[in-house]
Amino acid sequence: MIKKKYISIAKNVIDLEIKALQSLKKKINNSFNKAVIQIAKCQSKVILCGVGKSGLIASKIAATLASVGTPSFNLSASEASHGDLGMISKKDILILISNSGETSELKNIIRYANRNKILLIGIVSKKDSILYKASDIKLLTPKVIEAEGIVPTSSTTTQLALGDALAISAMKFKKFGKLDFKKLHPSGSLGAKLKTVEDIMITGKNIPFVNENLKMNKALKILTNKKLGILIVRDKNNKIRGIITDGQIRRFSQKYLNFHLLPVKKIMTKKPISIDKNELAAKALSIMNNKKITSLIVNNKDKPLRAIGVIHIHTILQSNIS
């Protein structure tokens, strides 16, 4: 019975938060569009501030904005009145978060923003509050029922969701893509997933290039030296003509007695599979698995017949990409 009781409590809390989010969804209007445009066009910093639980939400939203290309940080409401207001410049955007909009710690910050004509975006649930009235852009969150009627739960859930919506919308406005995201997340599993082919491809003298008219006895020496198990075949203009793999060499050496004297172009597979340097390395791995091959030629999409590198399955796996 005790276990069932707590399960019921959990479901009730979640139901309250779901209802809060549904109410928030209905309140998204043109003020949201205005906020997104201002955030995306901000030439300085976006500063977030809240008190108590709203302060924690402000910190998370600031981190999310920063991670998608909008320089942001969280300002302590209590420290703001003791000198930290100096962190805010006239080109900044200030986002204040408060469920009631009447929190005493925010009043000095509101006055400072209004006096210095700093753009103020208020995230608040009460229209008759100081924060709502003072905000240049007003983002109204719904009046909600908190867990047990008192614990900030539903209100902070709506604040967090609204912050996420602002961050993703600003990201879209700025056309902040996967490559931009990768630059800000170089480490960890996320960084690995966002590595591009160019990040880990084999380049320069390590690429096993051979001319299409080269005899196989000389081509085999290059194959051995480069240690990739493939040869990339080019014509006299350095355009890709084909590829030769270890497997092909084994088959043709058994088929032809004069194998070593054959020109490379007699052995090669024409129109080899290639990939653009800006594609994710995870996509390259997927292609290799589907085609049952171990390497791909890397090119620029505007010059598909020019090889600029090779990506090998072992390199991908060593980079913890799956």
N, C-alpha and C positions, 0 to 999 in steps of 0.2 A: 504493500500500500504506500509506503514511504517513497519508493522509487517512482511510482505513478504520480504522486503528488508533485514531485519536482519536475517531471516531464511536462505536466500540465502548466506549471509556472513558466517553464521555458517557452512553450508554445504560445502562451498568452503574451509574453514580452515580444516575441517575434511578430505576432499578429498586430500588436500595437504599432510596431515599427513599420510593418508593411502598409498599414492604413495611413501612417504619417507620410510615407513616401508617395502613396497614391494621391494624397492631398497636395503634396509638394508639386507633383507633376502637373496638376491642374493650375497651379499658380505661375508656371513659367510663362512669361509674356515678353513684350518688346523691351522691357527694362533689362532682361537677361541679354538680349542681343546687344544693347548699348554697352553693357558691362564687358562682354566678350571683346567687342571691337576696341574699347579703351585699353583693356589688358593686353591684347595682341599688339596694339600699336604703341604701347608704352616704350619710351626711349630710355627710361631709367630703371627703377626697381618697383616691384609690387610688394608692399609691406602689409602683412596680416597681423591682426591683434584681436585677442579676446580675453575674457577673464574666466578662471576656473576651467571647467570642462570645455567651454568654447575656446579657451586658449590652447588647449591640446589639439582641438580640431583645426585651429588656425595654423598651428605648427605643421600638421599633416598636409594641409592644402598648400602651404608655402613650399613644402618639399616636393609635392606633386607638380606644381607649376614650374619649379626650377628644373625638374627632371625632364620636362617637355619643352625647354627652351625659353622660359620666361624667368629672368632673374628675380628671385623672391626670397624673403626671409621673414621670420616671425619676430615680432616685437613684444617684449614683456610689458603688460599693461601697468604693472606696479613700478617697474623701472623707468617707464616712459616719463613719469612726472618727476624723476630725479636725474634728469640729464639726457636720457636716451631719445627724447624728442628731436635732439640734434641729428639723429640718424636719418630723419625724414627730410628730403629736399622737395622743392616746389615742382620738380618734374616727376616725382614719384606718384604712385597710386596707392591710396590707403584703403584697405578693406577691414572694416570693423565687424566683428561677429558677436552678437548678444541676443539671447532669446527674448529678454524683456526690453532691451534697448535703453534701460535706465541704470545700468551698473555704474556706480560712482567712479570707479577707476577709469572709465572710458571718457568721462566728461571733459577732463583736461585735454585729452587727445582730440576729441571732437572740436573743441574751441580752437586748438592749435591749427587743425586742418582748415577750418573755416576762415580763420584770421589770415592764414598764409595762402589761401586759395589753392589748397592741395585737393585734388580730386578724391572725393570720399564715396566709397561704395559701402552701403550698410546692408548686412544680412541680419534680419530682425523679424520677429513675429508680431510686434505690436505697432499699429499705425500711429497711435497717440504718444509714442515714445520720443525721447530726445534724439536718439540715433536715427530713427526713421525720418523725422522732420529735418534733421541737419544734413542728411545724405544727399549727394548730387545724383547718385543712382541708387534706387531703393529696390532691394531684392527681398521680397516679403516671403518668409517661411510660414507654414500653417501653424495655427494653434493646435497643439496635440495633447494627448493623454500620455503622461510619463508612466513608467513602471511603478507600481505601488502609489501612483499619484504624485510622487515627489522626486524620484531619482532621475536625473537628466539622462534619458535614453532615447526616446523618440525624437526629441528636439535636436540632440547631437547627431543622430542618424541623418536627419534632413539637412543639417548644416554640412555634414561630410559629403553627402550625395550632391548637394548643390555645388560645393567646391570642386568635386571631381568633374561635374558637368562643365563648369567654367574652364577648367584646365584642358580638358579634351577639346572643347569648342575652340579655345584660343589656339591650341595646337593645330587644328584643322585650318583655321583662318590663316595661320602663318605657313601652312603647307610644310609643317615639321614632320619629316618622314622617318623611315627606319634607319637610314644612314645617319641622319642627325641624332636620332635616339641612341644609336650605337656609340657615337662620340662621347656622350654623357654617361654611358654605362659600360666602361671598358672591362670591368672585372666581374667575376662570379659567373654563375650559370646563365644569367641574362646576357651578359657580355658575350659569352660563347655562342649563344643562339643567334646573336646579331652580327657575328663576324661575317664579312663578305669573302667572296672568292679571292679578291685582290689581297686581302689581309694575309692569306696563308698560301698563296700560289708560289710555285717554283719559277724563278725568273732568270734572265741573263744567260750566262755561260752554262748554267745547270740544265737548260732546256735541251733535250736530245734531238736537235735538228739534223736532217740529212737531205742532200739533194736527190731528186727523183732518179737521176741517172747514175748515182753512185752504186758500185757493185756491192753485193751483200757481204762479201768477206771483209770489206772495210767498214760497212755499216754495223756489223756485229761487234767490232771493237768499240764503236761509239756507244752501242747499247750496253756493253759491259762497263764502260767507264762512267756512264751517267747513272746507272743503277736504278732506273725507274721501270724497267720492263717494257718500255715502248720506244718507238722512234716516230718523230713527226716529220713527214715528208713535205718538202717545198720544191717549187720550180725555180728557175733562174731569177725570177722577179720576187722571190721570197714569199710567194703566195702559197697557202696550204693546199696540198694536193691529196694527202691521205695520211694514214697512220699504220704502223706495223706493231704488233704485239708479240710477246713471247709465244703465245699459243699458235699464231700464224707461222712463226719461224719453225716451230717443231713440226707442224703439219707439212709445210712446203719442203723442209729438208728431207723428209721421208719420201716425198713424192718425186723430187727432181734430183738426179745424180749430180748435175752441174749447178746445184742450188747456190753455192758460194759465188758463182760467176754471173748470176742473174742480176739485172738492175733492180734497184729498190722498187721502182714503179710497177714491176711485174708481181710483186708480193703484196703491196700495200692494199688496204681497204680504202676505197674512195669515199669522199664526203664524210669525214669523221665527225663525231658529235662534239660540239663545243658549247661553251657557256660564257656569258658576259661577265666581266670582272666585277660588276656591281651587284650581281645576284648574291643571295645569302649562301654561305657555304653549306648550310643544311639542305638547300635545294640541290646543290651539286651532289651531295651524298645520296639524296633520293633518286636522282637520275642514274647514278652508278648502280645502286641497288636494283632498280627496275630493269636496267639494260644489262646487268651482270658484267660490268666492266670495272676497272680499277683506276682509270685516269680520264680526265677531260682536258681538252685544249681550251685555253682561256683567250678571249679576244675582247675588243671593243665592239659594241653592237653596230657602230657606224662603219667598222672595217672588219667584217666577219671573216675575211680570208687572211688576215694578219694575226699570227699567234703572238701573244705577249707573255704567255706563261703556260704552266701546266699545273693542274691540281690533282693530287694523288689521294686515294682513299686513306692511306696510312697517316698522311698529314692531317686530314680532317679528324680522324679518330684520336690522334694525339692531342688535338686541340679541344677535346671533350665535347665535340659536337655530335649530336645524335638525332 
